[in-house]
Amino acid sequence: MADKPSRALVLYGDGLARSIDPSHTHLHSFTSRACCGFLSLPNSPPSETEDARIVREFAELVDASEAYLALNGEESSEAQSQEKHVAATISERFMGMKAAVITENLRLKSFCNKLGFTVLELNEVISNINNQVDSSALASELFKLLGFQEGKTLESSQFDLVILHVGAGQTTNCLKDLDLVNRLVGNLVQMAHPGTEVGSRLHMSVLLSYGAVHESDDSTFSISDSRQENNSKLSLIFPRQSYTIKEGKPRPNVRQHCPILVAQWQNAVTRKDMAEAYSYEDFKEHGANLVIPTDRFLHEVAFKLWKAPKYGA
């Protein structure tokens, strides 16, 4: 545990996991120093639109699925009043945490506004000349939002948490978005290298999701325990995995494939595992974080910011 609260940057590549390949060297290099694993998602509702999927999965990421259901006139087994969901802002839920989301998706911007996030567009953070983003300049601007300037950590910052959302539903070129994330990761790691003030205070997460799922994904990107699947008699021996449990009861809707891939790094705070490549295969074989529910992710990050109690072990 750090002796001062961290400041968190989350790079969320929505629907970009399918496109990663060996050429994305900065992402793989980041993986080699990070702690990696999966975030499990619920199954998609029937006939869900792409915009609805984007907002619903982001709602899971910030543990606001009940607010999402209430705002869409739906109910769940745990639904409470709409007024309570809308009133519970990110600051109220996490000890005054100041958080920003950068996105181009109109529906997601509206949802995040209702949750109390400061919502920015990419062109508000950095000039986008000829639709080409200067990743080095963007890295500097992201750090400024978190109170990191010229390698120093300012006493106060505009935000404790910044989430950059890129990918599905925003541009038609998935490879272009992934190239931006790859270059940006390289710039950020270079600016926050071990030994700097930034390196000791920055908690950085890189998330890539699969977006809309396909029928073939069930077996290709499975996170379920194959030992139980291959031998039904052994299913009684192995306990339920924690990601399938909530408040001591089985979660009713857990998708056992196409998780969000997550790699997290903070110098001298996060542990390094054996994963060397940012990929489903390497995370499953060598990642240390295994699988946690997506709605627990923000709680884990907030703990590093001293804005939430520890979740889990």
Backbone hydrogen bonds in HBPLUS format (Angstrom, degrees):
<---DONOR---> <-ACCEPTOR-->    atom                        ^
c    i                          cat <-CA-CA->   ^        H-A-AA   ^      H-
h    n   atom  resd res      DA  || num        DHA   H-A  angle D-A-AA Bond
n    s   type  num  typ     dist DA aas  dist angle  dist       angle   num
A0006-SER N   A0304-LYS O   2.98 MM 298  5.70 169.8  1.99 147.0 145.1     1
A0007-ARG N   A0201-ARG O   2.87 MM 194  6.11 150.9  1.95 162.4 164.8     2
A0203-HIS N   A0007-ARG O   2.96 MM 196  5.96 166.6  1.98 143.4 146.1     3
A0008-ALA N   A0160-ASP O   2.85 MM 152  6.27 152.8  1.92 164.8 162.9     4
A0162-VAL N   A0008-ALA O   2.98 MM 154  6.42 152.0  2.06 150.8 159.2     5
A0009-LEU N   A0203-HIS O   2.97 MM 194  6.35 156.3  2.03 153.4 159.3     6
A0205-SER N   A0009-LEU O   2.94 MM 196  6.37 160.1  1.98 159.4 165.1     7
A0010-VAL N   A0162-VAL O   2.88 MM 152  6.26 163.7  1.90 160.7 164.5     8
A0164-LEU N   A0010-VAL O   2.84 MM 154  6.20 163.4  1.86 171.3 176.8     9
A0011-LEU N   A0205-SER O   2.86 MM 194  6.21 168.8  1.88 163.7 164.8    10
A0207-LEU N   A0011-LEU O   2.79 MM 196  6.06 173.6  1.79 169.1 171.2    11
A0012-TYR N   A0164-LEU O   2.85 MM 152  5.97 175.6  1.85 168.0 168.6    12
A0166-VAL N   A0012-TYR O   3.05 MM 154  6.34 168.9  2.07 161.1 163.2    13
A0013-GLY N   A0207-LEU O   2.69 MM 194  5.93 170.2  1.70 164.5 160.9    14
A0016-LEU N   A0013-GLY O   3.47 MM   3  5.45 167.2  2.49 117.7 114.5    15
A0209-SER N   A0013-GLY O   3.06 MM 196  6.41 161.2  2.10 155.3 155.9    16
A0014-ASP N   A0166-VAL O   2.77 MM 152  6.04 147.0  1.88 170.3 167.4    17
A0168-ALA N   A0014-ASP O   2.72 MM 154  5.32 170.2  1.73 141.5 145.0    18
A0019-SER N   A0016-LEU O   3.09 MM   3  5.67 150.6  2.18 116.3 124.4    19
A0017-ALA N   A0209-SER O   2.89 MM 192  5.24 165.6  1.91 151.4 148.3    20
A0024-HIS N   A0021-ASP O   3.11 MM   3  5.99 172.4  2.12 131.0 133.2    21
A0028-HIS N   A0024-HIS O   3.28 MM   4  6.64 157.9  2.33 149.3 155.8    22
A0029-SER N   A0025-THR O   2.84 MM   4  6.01 153.7  1.91 146.9 154.7    23
A0030-PHE N   A0026-HIS O   2.92 MM   4  6.07 154.1  1.99 142.5 149.4    24
A0031-THR N   A0027-LEU O   3.01 MM   4  6.24 154.6  2.07 142.5 149.3    25
A0032-SER N   A0028-HIS O   3.12 MM   4  6.41 145.3  2.25 141.6 149.9    26
A0033-ARG N   A0030-PHE O   3.08 MM   3  5.55 154.6  2.15 110.9 118.5    27
A0034-ALA N   A0031-THR O   3.08 MM   3  4.93 154.3  2.15 101.8 109.8    28
A0273-ASP N   A0034-ALA O   3.39 MM 239  6.82 163.1  2.43 149.4 145.1    29
A0035-CYS N   A0264-GLN O   2.88 MM 229  5.29 157.4  1.93 146.9 153.5    30
A0264-GLN N   A0035-CYS O   2.95 MM 229  5.29 160.7  1.99 140.9 146.6    31
A0289-ASN N   A0036-CYS O   2.88 MM 253  5.65 158.7  1.93 159.2 156.2    32
A0037-GLY N   A0262-VAL O   2.94 MM 225  5.49 142.7  2.08 156.0 164.6    33
A0262-VAL N   A0037-GLY O   3.06 MM 225  5.49 166.2  2.08 146.7 144.7    34
A0038-PHE N   A0290-LEU O   2.70 MM 252  5.98 156.4  1.76 166.8 173.7    35
A0292-ILE N   A0038-PHE O   3.08 MM 254  6.48 155.1  2.15 147.6 152.3    36
A0039-LEU N   A0260-ILE O   2.84 MM 221  4.93 144.8  1.97 141.2 150.8    37
A0260-ILE N   A0039-LEU O   2.90 MM 221  4.93 163.7  1.92 146.2 147.3    38
A0040-SER N   A0292-ILE O   2.93 MM 252  6.17 154.6  1.99 140.8 149.0    39
A0294-THR N   A0040-SER O   2.99 MM 254  5.43 156.2  2.05 153.1 147.1    40
A0255-ARG N   A0041-LEU O   2.85 MM 214  5.68 158.8  1.89 152.0 157.3    41
A0053-ARG N   A0049-THR O   2.95 MM   4  6.22 154.9  2.01 147.3 154.4    42
A0054-ILE N   A0050-GLU O   2.98 MM   4  6.23 161.0  2.02 152.8 157.1    43
A0055-VAL N   A0051-ASP O   3.18 MM   4  6.46 164.2  2.20 150.8 153.5    44
A0056-ARG N   A0052-ALA O   2.85 MM   4  5.97 165.9  1.87 153.7 158.6    45
A0057-GLU N   A0053-ARG O   2.91 MM   4  5.98 169.8  1.92 156.2 158.3    46
A0058-PHE N   A0054-ILE O   3.11 MM   4  6.20 150.3  2.20 138.7 147.3    47
A0059-ALA N   A0055-VAL O   2.81 MM   4  6.01 152.3  1.89 149.3 157.5    48
A0060-GLU N   A0056-ARG O   3.07 MM   4  6.44 147.4  2.18 142.7 150.9    49
A0061-LEU N   A0057-GLU O   3.08 MM   4  6.34 150.6  2.17 139.2 147.1    50
A0061-LEU N   A0058-PHE O   2.98 MM   3  4.86 111.6  2.46  91.2 108.1    51
A0062-VAL N   A0058-PHE O   3.09 MM   4  6.47 141.8  2.24 149.5 158.6    52
A0064-ALA N   A0059-ALA O   2.67 MM   5  4.73 169.7  1.68 147.7 148.8    53
A0063-ASP N   A0060-GLU O   3.08 MM   3  4.87 164.1  2.11 106.5 108.0    54
A0068-TYR N   A0064-ALA O   3.00 MM   4  6.32 152.9  2.08 147.5 155.7    55
A0069-LEU N   A0065-SER O   2.94 MM   4  6.21 159.0  1.98 149.3 153.9    56
A0070-ALA N   A0066-GLU O   2.93 MM   4  6.13 162.0  1.96 148.1 153.4    57
A0071-LEU N   A0067-ALA O   2.91 MM   4  6.02 162.2  1.94 150.0 154.6    58
A0072-ASN N   A0068-TYR O   3.14 MM   4  6.25 130.5  2.40 136.5 148.7    59
A0072-ASN N   A0069-LEU O   3.19 MM   3  5.15 134.4  2.41  94.0 106.6    60
A0074-GLU N   A0069-LEU O   2.72 MM   5  4.80 161.2  1.75 157.5 150.8    61
A0073-GLY N   A0070-ALA O   3.09 MM   3  5.11 162.1  2.12 108.2 110.0    62
A0079-ALA N   A0076-SER O   3.11 MM   3  4.92 168.4  2.12 104.9 108.2    63
A0085-HIS N   A0081-SER O   3.36 MM   4  6.72 160.5  2.40 148.5 153.0    64
A0086-VAL N   A0082-GLN O   3.00 MM   4  6.21 167.8  2.02 161.0 163.5    65
A0087-ALA N   A0083-GLU O   2.96 MM   4  5.98 154.7  2.03 143.7 151.1    66
A0088-ALA N   A0084-LYS O   3.10 MM   4  6.13 138.1  2.29 143.6 152.3    67
A0089-THR N   A0087-ALA O   2.84 MM   2  5.75 118.8  2.22 117.2 100.1    68
A0093-ARG N   A0089-THR O   2.97 MM   4  6.20 153.2  2.04 153.5 161.2    69
A0090-ILE N   A0115-LEU O   2.78 MM  25  5.99 145.9  1.90 166.7 170.9    70
A0094-PHE N   A0090-ILE O   3.10 MM   4  6.09 141.4  2.26 138.4 147.1    71
A0096-GLY N   A0091-SER O   2.74 MM   5  4.23 150.1  1.83 154.7 145.3    72
A0097-MET N   A0094-PHE O   2.95 MM   3  5.48 141.9  2.10 116.6 128.0    73
A0160-ASP N   A0098-LYS O   2.73 MM  62  5.23 157.0  1.78 138.7 146.2    74
A0161-LEU N   A0098-LYS O   3.13 MM  63  6.47 153.6  2.21 156.3 159.3    75
A0118-THR N   A0099-ALA O   3.02 MM  19  6.35 170.5  2.03 150.1 152.4    76
A0100-ALA N   A0161-LEU O   2.93 MM  61  6.36 151.3  2.01 148.7 157.6    77
A0163-ILE N   A0100-ALA O   2.88 MM  63  6.24 160.0  1.92 152.0 158.4    78
A0101-VAL N   A0118-THR O   2.89 MM  17  6.28 153.4  1.96 155.8 162.5    79
A0120-LEU N   A0101-VAL O   2.87 MM  19  6.16 166.9  1.89 156.4 160.0    80
A0102-ILE N   A0163-ILE O   2.81 MM  61  6.19 163.0  1.84 164.1 167.3    81
A0165-HIS N   A0102-ILE O   2.86 MM  63  5.93 173.1  1.87 166.7 169.1    82
A0103-THR N   A0120-LEU O   3.02 MM  17  6.52 149.9  2.11 168.0 166.0    83
A0109-LYS N   A0105-ASN O   2.92 MM   4  6.15 153.6  1.99 152.6 160.6    84
A0110-SER N   A0106-LEU O   3.12 MM   4  6.39 159.3  2.16 149.0 153.4    85
A0111-PHE N   A0107-ARG O   3.12 MM   4  6.36 159.7  2.16 145.4 150.7    86
A0112-CYS N   A0108-LEU O   2.90 MM   4  6.10 166.5  1.92 155.3 158.5    87
A0113-ASN N   A0109-LYS O   2.99 MM   4  6.15 152.6  2.07 147.5 154.7    88
A0114-LYS N   A0110-SER O   3.30 MM   4  6.57 153.7  2.37 143.8 149.5    89
A0115-LEU N   A0111-PHE O   3.22 MM   4  6.59 131.8  2.46 138.4 151.5    90
A0115-LEU N   A0112-CYS O   3.08 MM   3  4.98 131.4  2.32  93.4 107.0    91
A0117-PHE N   A0112-CYS O   3.11 MM   5  5.47 154.4  2.18 158.4 152.1    92
A0116-GLY N   A0113-ASN O   3.09 MM   3  5.28 160.2  2.13 106.4 112.4    93
A0124-GLU N   A0121-GLU O   2.93 MM   3  5.29 152.8  2.01 109.9 118.9    94
A0125-VAL N   A0122-LEU O   3.01 MM   3  5.23 140.1  2.18 103.4 114.8    95
A0126-ILE N   A0122-LEU O   2.96 MM   4  6.22 159.2  2.01 157.9 164.0    96
A0132-GLN N   A0129-ILE O   2.88 MM   3  5.56 161.6  1.91 121.6 127.6    97
A0138-LEU N   A0134-ASP O   2.93 MM   4  6.18 157.9  1.98 153.9 161.3    98
A0139-ALA N   A0135-SER O   2.88 MM   4  6.02 154.4  1.95 142.8 149.2    99
A0140-SER N   A0136-SER O   3.20 MM   4  6.49 156.1  2.26 143.2 148.7   100
A0141-GLU N   A0137-ALA O   3.04 MM   4  6.34 156.1  2.10 148.5 154.8   101
A0142-LEU N   A0138-LEU O   2.88 MM   4  6.12 158.1  1.93 155.3 161.1   102
A0143-PHE N   A0139-ALA O   3.04 MM   4  6.25 157.6  2.09 146.8 152.8   103
A0144-LYS N   A0140-SER O   2.98 MM   4  6.27 147.3  2.09 142.0 151.3   104
A0145-LEU N   A0141-GLU O   3.11 MM   4  6.42 153.1  2.19 146.6 152.4   105
A0146-LEU N   A0143-PHE O   2.99 MM   3  5.07 130.5  2.24  97.1 110.9   106
A0148-PHE N   A0143-PHE O   2.78 MM   5  4.90 167.6  1.80 141.2 138.8   107
A0147-GLY N   A0144-LYS O   2.99 MM   3  4.93 163.2  2.01 105.2 109.9   108
A0159-PHE N   A0145-LEU O   3.03 MM  14  5.96 137.2  2.22 166.4 170.1   109
A0154-LEU N   A0147-GLY O   2.83 MM   7  5.22 169.2  1.84 166.6 167.3   110
A0149-GLN N   A0152-LYS O   2.97 MM   3  5.32 149.3  2.07 145.4 153.2   111
A0152-LYS N   A0149-GLN O   2.88 MM   3  5.32 163.3  1.91 118.1 123.3   112
A0170-GLN N   A0167-GLY O   3.10 MM   3  5.87 150.6  2.19 147.3 149.5   113
A0177-ASP N   A0173-ASN O   3.25 MM   4  6.63 155.3  2.32 148.7 154.6   114
A0178-LEU N   A0174-CYS O   2.95 MM   4  6.23 161.5  1.98 153.6 158.9   115
A0179-ASP N   A0175-LEU O   2.86 MM   4  5.96 150.8  1.95 142.0 150.3   116
A0180-LEU N   A0176-LYS O   3.06 MM   4  6.33 149.1  2.16 141.2 148.9   117
A0181-VAL N   A0177-ASP O   3.04 MM   4  6.41 161.8  2.08 151.1 155.0   118
A0182-ASN N   A0178-LEU O   2.88 MM   4  6.08 162.2  1.91 150.4 155.5   119
A0183-ARG N   A0179-ASP O   2.94 MM   4  6.14 168.4  1.95 151.5 154.0   120
A0184-LEU N   A0180-LEU O   2.83 MM   4  5.91 161.3  1.86 153.5 159.7   121
A0185-VAL N   A0181-VAL O   2.91 MM   4  6.06 159.1  1.96 150.9 155.6   122
A0186-GLY N   A0182-ASN O   3.22 MM   4  6.52 158.4  2.27 145.5 150.8   123
A0187-ASN N   A0183-ARG O   3.04 MM   4  6.38 156.8  2.10 150.3 156.3   124
A0188-LEU N   A0184-LEU O   2.89 MM   4  6.10 165.7  1.91 157.3 161.2   125
A0189-VAL N   A0185-VAL O   2.98 MM   4  6.09 169.5  1.99 154.7 157.3   126
A0190-GLN N   A0186-GLY O   3.13 MM   4  6.20 157.0  2.19 142.1 148.7   127
A0191-MET N   A0187-ASN O   3.05 MM   4  6.27 151.8  2.13 146.4 153.7   128
A0192-ALA N   A0188-LEU O   2.95 MM   4  6.11 129.2  2.22 142.1 156.1   129
A0192-ALA N   A0189-VAL O   3.24 MM   3  5.04 134.7  2.45  91.8 104.2   130
A0196-THR N   A0193-HIS O   3.28 MM   3  6.20 156.5  2.34 147.5 150.4   131
A0200-SER N   A0197-GLU O   3.26 MM   3  5.40 132.8  2.49  97.4 109.0   132
A0201-ARG N   A0198-VAL O   3.07 MM   3  5.30 143.2  2.21 105.5 116.1   133
A0202-LEU N   A0198-VAL O   2.89 MM   4  5.76 142.1  2.04 164.6 169.8   134
A0204-MET N   A0265-TRP O   3.01 MM  61  5.37 176.3  2.01 152.8 152.1   135
A0265-TRP N   A0204-MET O   2.86 MM  61  5.37 158.5  1.91 155.9 163.0   136
A0206-VAL N   A0263-ALA O   2.88 MM  57  5.33 161.5  1.91 156.5 162.8   137
A0263-ALA N   A0206-VAL O   3.04 MM  57  5.33 152.9  2.12 141.0 149.6   138
A0208-LEU N   A0261-LEU O   3.00 MM  53  5.23 153.3  2.07 141.2 149.6   139
A0261-LEU N   A0208-LEU O   2.85 MM  53  5.23 161.0  1.89 162.9 156.3   140
A0217-ASP N   A0214-HIS O   3.08 MM   3  5.34 151.1  2.17 106.6 115.4   141
A0220-THR N   A0216-SER O   3.45 MM   4  6.53 158.4  2.50 144.1 149.8   142
A0221-PHE N   A0217-ASP O   2.95 MM   4  5.51 173.4  1.95 144.3 146.0   143
A0258-CYS N   A0221-PHE O   2.92 MM  37  5.28 141.9  2.07 131.7 142.9   144
A0223-ILE N   A0256-GLN O   2.92 MM  33  5.46 162.2  1.96 135.2 137.0   145
A0228-GLN N   A0225-ASP O   3.21 MM   3  5.82 135.1  2.42 112.8 121.6   146
A0229-GLU N   A0225-ASP O   3.37 MM   4  6.68 157.0  2.42 144.2 150.9   147
A0230-ASN N   A0226-SER O   2.91 MM   4  5.93 156.5  1.96 149.0 153.2   148
A0234-LEU N   A0231-ASN O   2.98 MM   3  5.57 143.8  2.11 113.8 123.6   149
A0235-SER N   A0232-SER O   3.17 MM   3  5.25 152.2  2.25 100.5 108.9   150
A0237-ILE N   A0234-LEU O   2.92 MM   3  5.27 143.4  2.05 108.8 119.9   151
A0238-PHE N   A0234-LEU O   3.35 MM   4  6.74 157.3  2.40 161.9 166.1   152
A0244-THR N   A0241-GLN O   2.96 MM   3  5.71 162.3  1.99 122.9 128.7   153
A0245-ILE N   A0242-SER O   3.10 MM   3  5.26 165.5  2.12 113.1 115.3   154
A0251-ARG N   A0244-THR O   2.67 MM   7  5.30 171.6  1.68 140.1 141.6   155
A0246-LYS N   A0249-LYS O   2.78 MM   3  5.37 164.7  1.80 157.4 161.7   156
A0249-LYS N   A0246-LYS O   3.03 MM   3  5.37 165.6  2.05 114.7 119.0   157
A0269-VAL N   A0266-GLN O   2.96 MM   3  5.36 162.0  1.99 138.8 136.9   158
A0270-THR N   A0266-GLN O   3.13 MM   4  5.39 157.6  2.18 139.5 146.3   159
A0279-SER N   A0277-ALA O   2.95 MM   2  5.66 114.9  2.38 113.1  95.9   160
A0283-PHE N   A0279-SER O   2.98 MM   4  6.09 162.0  2.02 152.1 157.7   161
A0284-LYS N   A0280-TYR O   2.94 MM   4  6.07 158.9  1.99 151.3 156.9   162
A0285-GLU N   A0281-GLU O   3.05 MM   4  6.18 152.5  2.13 144.1 151.7   163
A0286-HIS N   A0282-ASP O   2.77 MM   4  5.63 161.7  1.80 149.3 154.8   164
A0287-GLY N   A0283-PHE O   2.83 MM   4  4.39 142.4  1.97 118.0 124.8   165
A0296-ARG N   A0293-PRO O   3.04 MM   3  5.59 165.1  2.06 118.5 122.6   166
A0297-PHE N   A0294-THR O   3.12 MM   3  5.46 160.7  2.15 113.0 119.0   167
A0300-GLU N   A0296-ARG O   3.19 MM   4  6.51 152.5  2.27 152.7 159.9   168
A0300-GLU N   A0297-PHE O   3.06 MM   3  5.29 120.4  2.42 101.7 116.0   169
A0301-VAL N   A0297-PHE O   3.08 MM   4  6.47 157.4  2.13 152.9 159.5   170
A0302-ALA N   A0298-LEU O   2.78 MM   4  5.92 165.7  1.80 151.1 155.6   171
A0303-PHE N   A0299-HIS O   3.05 MM   4  6.20 142.6  2.20 139.1 147.8   172
A0304-LYS N   A0301-VAL O   2.98 MM   3  5.35 124.3  2.30 106.4 119.7   173
A0305-LEU N   A0302-ALA O   3.00 MM   3  4.90 132.0  2.24  93.4 107.4   174
A0307-LYS N   A0302-ALA O   2.80 MM   5  4.97 167.4  1.81 150.5 148.5   175
A0306-TRP N   A0303-PHE O   3.03 MM   3  4.95 160.0  2.07 104.4 109.2   176
